[in-house]
Amino acid sequence: MKLLSPAGQQIADINGNVLVPDANGVIDIGTSDPSPFLASGCILIPDFVGATGARPTRCSPGDMFLDTTLNKPIWRDGTNANWRDATGAIA
């Protein structure tokens, strides 16, 4: 999962590791929970964007899809079997 860092600032994860954004201000947090980063002002960058019918079939656990039909982000679950919303419900 990727985030846009506010003003390209370095940011620390929950373990205190400092994450340095690339030249475009992007930080790759892998499959880490984005909540602490969002609280610090980061913005989620979706891996994919499109209507529900355009959801990718070739994806990995943790991939984010901004579903324009549902008008919300969803994530590929840990088993790579379902797309789930922020509440954990299957989307």
C-alpha positions as a Markdown table, in Angstrom:
| # | Residue | x | y | z |
|---|---|---|---|---|
| 1 | Met | 0.0 | 0.0 | 0.0 |
| 2 | Lys | 1.3 | 3.5 | -0.8 |
| 3 | Leu | 0.7 | 6.8 | 0.9 |
| 4 | Leu | 1.4 | 10.3 | 0.0 |
| 5 | Ser | 3.3 | 12.0 | 2.8 |
| 6 | Pro | 2.3 | 15.5 | 3.9 |
| 7 | Ala | 4.8 | 17.9 | 2.3 |
| 8 | Gly | 7.1 | 15.0 | 1.6 |
| 9 | Gln | 7.9 | 14.6 | 5.3 |
| 10 | Gln | 9.6 | 11.5 | 6.8 |
| 11 | Ile | 7.2 | 9.6 | 9.0 |
| 12 | Ala | 7.6 | 6.9 | 11.7 |
| 13 | Asp | 5.7 | 3.7 | 11.8 |
| 14 | Ile | 4.3 | 2.1 | 15.0 |
| 15 | Asn | 7.7 | 0.5 | 15.7 |
| 16 | Gly | 9.5 | 3.8 | 15.5 |
| 17 | Asn | 11.1 | 3.0 | 12.1 |
| 18 | Val | 11.5 | 6.2 | 10.0 |
| 19 | Leu | 10.0 | 5.9 | 6.6 |
| 20 | Val | 11.5 | 8.2 | 4.0 |
| 21 | Pro | 9.3 | 9.3 | 1.0 |
| 22 | Asp | 10.6 | 9.0 | -2.5 |
| 23 | Ala | 11.1 | 12.1 | -4.7 |
| 24 | Asn | 7.3 | 12.3 | -5.3 |
| 25 | Gly | 6.5 | 12.2 | -1.6 |
| 26 | Val | 5.3 | 8.6 | -1.8 |
| 27 | Ile | 5.9 | 6.1 | 1.0 |
| 28 | Asp | 5.3 | 2.3 | 0.5 |
| 29 | Ile | 4.0 | 0.7 | 3.7 |
| 30 | Gly | 3.5 | -2.7 | 2.3 |
| 31 | Thr | 0.6 | -4.5 | 4.1 |
| 32 | Ser | 0.9 | -2.4 | 7.3 |
| 33 | Asp | -2.3 | -0.9 | 8.8 |
| 34 | Pro | -2.6 | 2.6 | 7.3 |
| 35 | Ser | -4.6 | 4.1 | 10.2 |
| 36 | Pro | -1.7 | 5.6 | 12.1 |
| 37 | Phe | -0.3 | 7.1 | 8.9 |
| 38 | Leu | -3.7 | 8.6 | 8.0 |
| 39 | Ala | -3.9 | 10.2 | 11.4 |
| 40 | Ser | -0.6 | 11.9 | 10.8 |
| 41 | Gly | -2.0 | 13.5 | 7.6 |
| 42 | Cys | -0.9 | 11.0 | 4.9 |
| 43 | Ile | -3.3 | 10.2 | 2.0 |
| 44 | Leu | -3.9 | 6.7 | 0.7 |
| 45 | Ile | -2.9 | 6.1 | -2.9 |
| 46 | Pro | -5.0 | 3.3 | -4.4 |
| 47 | Asp | -3.3 | 0.5 | -6.3 |
| 48 | Phe | -6.3 | 0.4 | -8.7 |
| 49 | Val | -9.4 | 2.6 | -9.5 |
| 50 | Gly | -12.6 | 1.7 | -11.3 |
| 51 | Ala | -16.1 | 0.5 | -11.1 |
| 52 | Thr | -17.1 | -2.7 | -9.2 |
| 53 | Gly | -17.1 | -4.7 | -12.4 |
| 54 | Ala | -13.5 | -3.6 | -13.2 |
| 55 | Arg | -12.0 | -5.0 | -10.0 |
| 56 | Pro | -8.7 | -6.7 | -10.8 |
| 57 | Thr | -8.4 | -10.5 | -10.6 |
| 58 | Arg | -4.6 | -10.5 | -10.5 |
| 59 | Cys | -3.9 | -8.9 | -7.2 |
| 60 | Ser | -2.2 | -9.5 | -3.9 |
| 61 | Pro | -3.4 | -9.4 | -0.3 |
| 62 | Gly | -3.4 | -5.8 | 0.9 |
| 63 | Asp | -3.9 | -4.3 | -2.5 |
| 64 | Met | -6.3 | -1.3 | -2.4 |
| 65 | Phe | -9.0 | -0.7 | -5.0 |
| 66 | Leu | -11.0 | 2.6 | -5.1 |
| 67 | Asp | -14.4 | 1.3 | -6.1 |
| 68 | Thr | -16.1 | 4.1 | -8.0 |
| 69 | Thr | -19.5 | 2.3 | -7.9 |
| 70 | Leu | -19.4 | 1.9 | -4.1 |
| 71 | Asn | -17.6 | 5.3 | -3.8 |
| 72 | Lys | -15.2 | 3.9 | -1.2 |
| 73 | Pro | -11.8 | 2.1 | -0.9 |
| 74 | Ile | -11.7 | -1.6 | -0.5 |
| 75 | Trp | -8.8 | -4.0 | 0.2 |
| 76 | Arg | -7.9 | -7.5 | -0.9 |
| 77 | Asp | -8.1 | -9.7 | 2.2 |
| 78 | Gly | -5.3 | -11.8 | 3.7 |
| 79 | Thr | -6.5 | -15.0 | 2.0 |
| 80 | Asn | -6.6 | -13.1 | -1.4 |
| 81 | Ala | -10.2 | -14.5 | -1.8 |
| 82 | Asn | -12.4 | -11.3 | -1.2 |
| 83 | Trp | -12.4 | -7.6 | -1.3 |
| 84 | Arg | -13.3 | -6.0 | 2.0 |
| 85 | Asp | -14.2 | -2.5 | 3.1 |
| 86 | Ala | -12.7 | -0.6 | 6.1 |
| 87 | Thr | -15.1 | -2.3 | 8.5 |
| 88 | Gly | -13.9 | -5.8 | 7.4 |
| 89 | Ala | -17.2 | -6.6 | 5.6 |
| 90 | Ile | -17.0 | -8.3 | 2.2 |
| 91 | Ala | -17.5 | -5.7 | -0.5 |
